[in-house]
Amino acid sequence: MTLALKPDVTATDTEDGLVLLDQRTGRYWQLNRSGATTLRLLLEGHSPEETADRLTRRHPAASARALADVRTLLAALDRARLVVTA
C-alpha cells in the first residue's frame, strides 16, 4: 500500500504535532505527536503493521492497541478525503 496526501492537502509541523489543511474546503485537522509520527511513517511507505511495530518499539506499553490505532487513524484520514492509496 502506498499512501500520499491528496494534492490539495498541505501538512505543517506544529509544536504539538501536525496540522493538515484541505485547501479545497478550508477545513483543517490537527494530529498530536503520535498521530503525526504515525502519518509520517505511513507516508514513507510503511504498512500499517510495520508502522504499529515501529511505534511499539518506542512505546512498548501501547503494543496491545498500536495496530488498531494506526488503522483507526488511516480510516479517519480516508473518510476526511485527505489521503489517497494505491
Buried (B, 14 or more C-beta within 10 A) or exposed (E): EEBEBBEEBEBEEEEEBBBBBBEEEEEBBEBEEBBBBBBBBBBEEBEBEBBBBBBBEEEEEEEEEBBEBBBEBBEBBEEBBBBEEE
